Amino acid sequence: MFLSNFYLECYPQPVPQAVSYIIKKIVGLNFVALITKLKISDAKDYLLNTNLSIEKIAEYVGYNNVDHFSRTFKKYYKQLPQQYRKLKQYSLLSLIKRYTK
């Protein structure tokens, strides 16, 4: 969880073709797709477990542009980050209310 330092250290450097090939064979994703998936997964964790702003979350997972981050997040979760956070918080509150009566 929260691998933003990893992204910042590894992503800007070119990945040797052999490494990309191995990653693709094992994981089924190319290097860029794998890093993007990890970033967005970490962003989801930040959204659910912190009160950080969307801008801070985007920055922490390695996005310089919040709009680009939001579009990418939506590709994975079919919702903008703000919508995802609100829906998950509402769902959790509903469950708590249901089981604490």
C-alpha positions in Angstrom: 0.0 0.0 0.0 1.1 3.6 -0.7 4.0 2.9 -3.0 4.4 6.5 -4.2 8.2 6.6 -3.4 8.6 3.5 -5.6 6.8 5.2 -8.5 8.9 8.4 -8.2 12.1 6.5 -8.1 11.5 3.9 -10.8 9.0 5.3 -13.3 11.0 8.1 -15.0 13.9 5.8 -16.0 13.6 3.7 -19.2 12.8 0.0 -18.5 15.0 -2.4 -20.4 13.1 -4.4 -23.0 13.9 -7.7 -21.3 12.4 -6.5 -18.0 9.2 -5.3 -19.8 8.9 -8.6 -21.5 9.2 -10.6 -18.3 6.7 -8.3 -16.5 4.3 -8.7 -19.4 4.7 -12.5 -19.4 4.2 -12.9 -15.6 1.7 -10.1 -14.8 -0.1 -9.8 -18.2 0.5 -6.0 -18.3 3.2 -3.9 -19.8 5.4 -1.9 -17.3 3.5 1.4 -17.7 0.1 -0.3 -17.3 1.3 -2.1 -14.2 2.6 1.1 -12.6 -0.7 2.8 -13.5 -2.7 0.0 -11.9 -0.5 0.2 -8.7 -0.9 4.0 -8.5 -4.6 3.9 -8.9 -4.9 1.1 -6.4 -2.9 3.2 -3.9 -5.1 6.1 -4.7 -8.2 4.0 -3.8 -6.6 3.2 -0.5 -5.9 6.8 0.2 -9.5 7.7 -0.7 -10.9 5.1 1.7 -8.5 5.5 4.6 -7.6 9.2 4.8 -9.2 12.6 4.5 -6.6 13.8 2.1 -7.7 16.0 -0.7 -7.9 14.6 -4.2 -5.1 16.9 -5.2 -2.8 15.6 -2.4 -3.7 12.0 -3.3 -2.9 12.6 -7.0 0.4 14.1 -6.0 1.2 11.3 -3.5 0.7 8.6 -6.2 2.7 10.4 -8.8 0.3 12.5 -10.9 1.2 16.2 -11.6 -2.2 16.9 -13.1 -5.4 16.3 -11.0 -7.6 16.1 -14.1 -5.4 13.4 -15.7 -5.5 11.5 -12.4 -9.3 11.7 -12.2 -9.7 10.5 -15.7 -7.3 7.6 -15.1 -9.1 6.7 -11.9 -12.4 6.7 -13.7 -11.1 4.2 -16.3 -10.4 1.7 -13.5 -13.4 2.3 -11.1 -16.0 3.8 -13.4 -16.3 6.8 -11.1 -14.4 10.0 -10.4 -12.3 9.8 -7.2 -14.7 12.2 -5.4 -17.7 10.0 -6.3 -15.9 6.8 -5.3 -15.0 8.2 -1.9 -18.6 9.5 -1.2 -20.2 6.3 -2.3 -17.9 4.1 -0.2 -18.3 6.3 2.8 -22.1 6.3 2.4 -22.1 2.5 2.0 -20.0 2.0 5.1 -22.2 4.3 7.2 -25.3 2.4 6.0 -23.8 -0.9 7.1 -22.9 0.5 10.5 -26.4 1.9 11.0 -27.9 -1.4 9.9 -25.9 -3.6 12.3 -25.9 -1.3 15.3 -29.7 -1.1 15.8 
